[in-house]
Amino acid sequence: MSPKKESELRNRASIYSGDPERRQDNRFFKVILSSIADGVFTVDRDRCVTSFNPAAERITGLPAAAALGKKCYEVFHSNLCETNCQLEHTLRTGEEAIDIPVQILNSFGRPIPVSISTAVLRDDNGDVLGAVETFRDLSTIEVLRKELEQSYSFEDIISKSPAMLKLFGILPDVAESDSTVLIQGPSGSGKELFARAVHNLSTRRGKPYVVINCGNLPVTLFESELFGYVKGAFTDAKRDKAGKISIAQGGTVFFDEVGDLPFPTQVKLLRLLQHHEYEPVGGLKPIKADIRVVAATNRDLKRLVAKGRFREDLYFRLAVIHFELPSLKERREDIPYLVDNFMRRLNARKGKNLVGVSPRAMEALMQHNYPGNVRELENILEYGYAVCRGRIIECEHLPAEIQLLSDTLESNSVPIPQLHPLRHIMEEESAIRVALDRHRGNRTLASRDLGMNRSTLWRKMRRYGILPEKNS
């Protein structure tokens, strides 16, 4: 037998049998593993499970007896197991993993969001015995995150600014009305998202949604593109062609950048809105247009009307319902929520796992004026995501103009609204448990201590899985 193998066997023997001090350490080790809320399991060098703590049993729904001796991927069914097993990578390279978000399937086939960490286990000589993986159930955190997101989101629009929340409140009724909607706001402020939301919430949501960019539509092609043409209408008209209005029949037409529509073509759009019918180029009779019209522009149409560059009658036909979207610098409180949303999208799309941005980087992002609005913020984060090699985007990973802001920030800079950090959630759960324990499960007294009403306490107890005591 090789000296290395003898050393390994001797170490294992001292741990499991011979050495009293080791046996005592082992008992302490088992007590600690049994008391913590995180799941923990260990594997040998062949990735066979050698220990499985009670929290691991609870989270996976699998008893330790059924897990011991099996390969880790037969027990821990995560979305990384087949293609990028983190435990195997740690065993092979010695590199630790910390708080990697994954999803596992428990023994009932239910998906559970968890964060995993891995490390190598070595003996006194530094030889690898196996590896350990700890995992934390993030189900409660995910529920709270979704609750928070739902509080400040509508369709794909995210905001907590009073002006935007007011629009969220009336948007469903506007969508149901079938009236023409005009959305005004600076470029990149989310006009397209609002237009799509109007369609998605309307009775026309199962029908086509057609986008027409007025700024890219030549005057000479306006009628043929919108209304189509019949065979023989002009030299190259070899067959009938349906226009975009015909394609959108029963659905919604979104006229983007309607303020850029040339004056000669504005009357054609006005006629469509007035009579709800159109004639294809070369056609002999009008066709009824069953469409909902939503228009958007980044220009001040009233000012264009005053200058004689936009028809007043068309403006009033478009602005039956009028939305005015604020710029991002007018709703800076939305920036942390937008950053969080964009980071999760980038992680899902790019396959990396960045946690977010550093406080200093967030402060610089809060100070920027965003002439390109939400779209500019998304581009800034995508740049930072591309150049960041760690897990947190720092100021050095942001474009030069944002870094310059960071260098010149004063102490009285714009305060950063806090999201719902994991630490705060854990502190709340701990405070509830302590208050209930102090009052022997009496929810009335505990709620008084915590400064919340009894029904709120009961809801939070259910959220955190805190079982009520009898007679409370």
N, C-alpha and C positions, 0 to 999 in steps of 0.2 A: 504494500500500500504506500502511495506517495506521501511525503511529509505534509503536503498541502491538504490532502484528504484527511490525514490523521488530525491535523489542526482543526479542520472544520467539524469533524465528528466530536472532538474533545470540547469544542465550544458549545455545540448543541447539547452534549451530555451534561455540561455544567449548567446550562440554562434549564433543562427539563428534569434533571434528577439530582446529581451529586452535590453540588455546591449549595449549602443552606442559604447563604447570602443571595445567591442567584434565585433560589426558589422564592425567597421573600420578595425580591424585586419583581419576580414574575407575577406573584399574587397582587402586589400593588398595581402592576401594569394592567392586570385583568379588571381590577376594581375601577381604575381610571377609564378604561375603554368602555366599561359597562355604564358609566355615569354620564358620558358626554352625549350631546345631541347629534353630533356628526357621525355619519356612517364611516366605519374604518374596516378595511380588510387587508390582509397581507398575502403575498404569494412567494413561492420559491423561485429559483432561477428558470424553471420551466413554466412559470405562470400558473401553477396549481395553487389554489386557495389554501392557506394554512391557518388563517383565523378570520372570524367574521363576527363583529360586535353586535349587540342588541339593536343599536340604531340602524345598522346596515340591514338587519332583519326587517325592522319596521318599514324602512324606506323602500326596500325592494320587494317586500312581501314574501321573502324566501327564508326559511329557517336555516340556522347555521349548519345543522346536520346535513342538509341537502346541498349546501355550498362547498363544504370542506372537501378537498381532494379534486375538485373539478377545475377546469381551466377558467381563468377569469372571464373570458368572453362568453362562456356558457352560463355564467351567473349574472354578470353585469352587462346587460344588453343596452349599450349606448350607441349613438349615431356615429361614434368614432371607431368602434371596435373593429370593423372589417377593413377600413381603409387607412386609419391613422391612429392606431392604438397608443395612447399616451403612456400607459404602463410599460408596454413593450419598448417604446422609445427611451423611457427612463432607464430601464434595465440595460439596454444596449449601449447608451451613451453616457449614463450617469447624470444627465441633465434633469433637474427637478421641474415640475410644473406647478403653478400656483393659480388657483381660482379660474380654471378653464370652464366656461359654461358649456354644458352638453345636455342632451336629453336622453333619458333611459326609459325602458319599458319595464314596469314592475311585473310581478308574477301573474297579475290579472290582465296584462296587456295594456295598461293605462300609461300614457306618457307622463313622465315626471321631470321637470326642469331641475337640474342640479349643477353645482360647481365642483370641480374635482381638483385635487392637488396630489402629486406623486413624489416619492423620494426613494432612493436606494437604501436597503438595509445591509449593513456590513458587520462583520465580526470584529473582535479586538485586533486582529491582524490587518484589517482593511479589506478582507476578501468579501466579495458580494455573496450574501445569503439569499437575497430576494429583493422585494420592493413592497412599499406600502402605498395604498391609495385611500385618501379621505374624501368624502363627498358630503355636501350640504344640500338638503332639500330646499329648493327655492320656490316651492309652490305658493307659499303665503306671500313671498315678495313679489312673485309674478302677478298674483291676484291684485295686490296693492298697486303695482305698477300699471296694470290695465285699468284699474279704477281711476288712478290719477290721470292716465292718458285720455280716458273717456270724458273726464271732467273738462278737459281743455282741448278736445278734438271733435271735429264734425266731418264725416266722410274722411277725406285725406288732408283736411285743413287743421293745423294745430295753432292754437292761440289761447291766451288767458287775458288778453287786453279787453277792457270793457266795450270798446267800439266793435271788436270782432265778435265778442260773445253776444252782443245785441243782434248782430247779423245772423249768428247761429240760431237765435231764438225765432226769427221770422222766416228763415230759409225754407222750412218744410211747408208753411202756408203759401209762400211765394211759388214754390215748385208745383203745388197742387192747383194753382190758379190758372195756369196755361197762358198767362199774360206775357207780353214781350218784356224782356229784362235788359237793362243797360248796366254794365259793370265798368266803372271808371277807377283807375288807380295807376300808380307808376309801374314801369316795366319790372317784372320779377316779383310782383306783390301777391300773386296767387289768383289772378283773374280767371285763368284757365281752370283751376281747381273749383272755383265757385260756379263757373258755367257747367262743368261736368256734374257738380252736386245738384244743380237745378234739374238737370236731365235725370240723374239717378233717383231723385226723390219724387219725380213726377209720375203720372199715369202712363207716360210715354217711355218709361225706362227700358221696356223690352224691345223697343223699336230703334232704328238707326240713329246714331249721333254723328253728324257730319260737320267737319271744321272747314271754314273758308277763310283763308288769310287775305284780307282785303288789300294789304300793302303789296302783295306779290301778284295781284291780278291785273293784267294790262287792260286798258279801256276797250281795246278791239276784241278781246276775248271774254269780256264780262258776261255778255248774254249767252254765248255758246257754252261757257263753263257752268253757269248757274242754271240755265234753262234747257240746255241741249239743243240739238238741231235735227232736222229731218233730211232724209236722203235727197240730194239735188239742191239743197238750200244754197250752196256755193260750189265752186269747182271741185274741191277736195272732199266734198260730202258724199262719199260712196255708199254710205248706209246711215240709218238712224243712229243717233247717239243720245243716251240719257244724260241730262244735266244733274248737278248735285242736288237740286231741289227735288227732282224726281227720285233720286236715290234715298233721300231723307224722308220720303213720304210716310206719314204717321209718327215720325220722330222729331228730333230737335236739330236745328241748324245753328251753329255757333259762328257768327261773323266776328273774327278776331281782328283787332286794329281797324275798326270801322271808321275811325277818324281819318285814316289815310285813303279812304275811298275817293277817287277823283270826282269832281263836281258833276261832270256829264253822266256818270253812272249812278249818282245818288237818286235821281228821279226814277230809275228802273227799280231800285230797291224799294223806294217809297210806294210805287205802284203795286209791288208784291205785297207789302204790308197793308195797304189800303183795301185791296180787292181779294187778297188771298187766292190769287190765280196768276198764271203766267202763260206765255206762248213760246214754244221752242222756235228757234230761228228757222224761218221758212215754213212754220206751221200755219194752219188756217183757222184754228179755233183754240180758245183758251182752255187750260187744264187747271182744275181745282188743286190748290196746294194745301194739304193737311199737314202743316208743320208748326212747331213752336220755335220762335226766334229769340236767341240770346246774343247780345252783342257786347263787345268789350273794346276799350280804348285806353291808352295812356295819355291822351290829349284832353284838354279842356274844351269840350264841344260847345259850351255856351260862348266861350271866347271866339271860337271859329265861326259860330253863327253871327256874332257881332261884327266880325271882319268880312262877312259875306263869303266865307269859304266852306260853310256847311249849311245845308238847307234847314231852316227853322222847322218846317213841317215834318221833315224826316227825324229831326231830333226829338220832337214831341211824340212821334210814332214809336221811336225806339225806347224812350225813357218813361214808359208806362209805369214800370217799377225801376227804381234807380238805386244801385249800390255804389257806395264810395269807399274804396279800400284804402286804409292808411299805409304809409310807407313803414319799413321795418324800424327806422330810427324813431318813429312815433309810437312804437310798441316794443321797446327794448326788453320788457319783461318776458317776451316770448323767446328770446334768444337761447336761454338754457334748455328749454323744451324742444326747440327746433334742433339744437346741437345733439341732444340725446336721440331724437328720432333719426336724424341723418346718420349718426354713428352706427345705430342698429341696422339701418339699411345697408350701409357700406360693409359692415361685418358680414351680413347675409350674402351680399353680392360678390364681395372680393375674397371671402374665405379666410380673412385674418380675424384676430380677436383683440381689438383695441378696447380698452376700458372707457376712454373718454378723453377730455382735455384737462390740463392742469389748471388750478385756480388762477395762476398768473395769465395763462393763455385765455381763459374764459373772461378775465377782466379786460384784456385787450380786445377780445371779440365784442364785449359789451360797449366799448368806447367807439368802435368804428361806426362811420355814418352810413355805410351801405347804399351807395348810389344805385347798385344793382339789386338791392333788396334781398328777399329770401333766396333767390337764385344765386346771388353773389355769395351769401353765407354758405350755401351748399357747395359751391365751387371752391371756396377757401378750405372747407373741411376735407374735400376730396384731395386737394393738393397736400394738406397736412397728412392725410391718411397714406398717401403714396410715398412720402419721404420719411415717415416715422418708422424706425426700426424696433422701437420698444413697444410698450402697451399703452402709453399715455402720450397724447400730442402735447408737446411743449411749445413755448413761444418760438423757439428756433425752427420749428417745423412749419410755421405759418409764413405766408408771403411777406415780402420785405416791408410793405406799408403797414402791415399789422404788427410786425416786430418793432417798427419805429414807434408805434403807439405804446407798446409795452415798455420801451425804454424811457418814455416821457410821461408815464402815468404819475399822477400826483396822489397823495395820500387820501384826498377826499374824492376818489374816483367813484363812478356809478356803482352802487351796491348790486351784488349778484343775487337774484332770487334763488333760494335753495330748492332743489328737488327733494324727493323723499328718500334720503340716504338709508342704506341698509342699517347703519349704526343706530339711527333714530328709531327705526322699526323695532330693532332688538331691544333698545332701551325701554320702549313703550311696553313691550311684552313682559319684560322683567319687572317693570314698575307695577303692572297689573297683578302679576303673580305674588309679589311682595305684599301688596295691599290686601289681597284676598287671604293670604296666609296670616297676616297680622290680625285680621278680623274673622278668622276661622271660616272663611268662605261666605261671610255675610256681604252680599253684593250692595246692599243699601249703604252700609258703613264704608265699604271699600270705594264705592263711587264718590262718596263725599270726600274722602281723602284725596282721590285722584282729580277732583274738580270736574267731573263729567256726570251726566245724568245716568240713571240706572239702565235705561234701554241702550244707550251708547256703550256702556260697559258690557252688557250682555252680547251686543253685536261684535265687539272686539274680542271677547272671550271665545266666541264661536269661530272668529277669523283665525285666532292663534291656536285653536284646538285645546283650550283650557277647559277641562271638564268641571261642571259645577258641583259643589258639595251639596249634600242633602240638607233640607231645612235652611236654605240660604235665600 
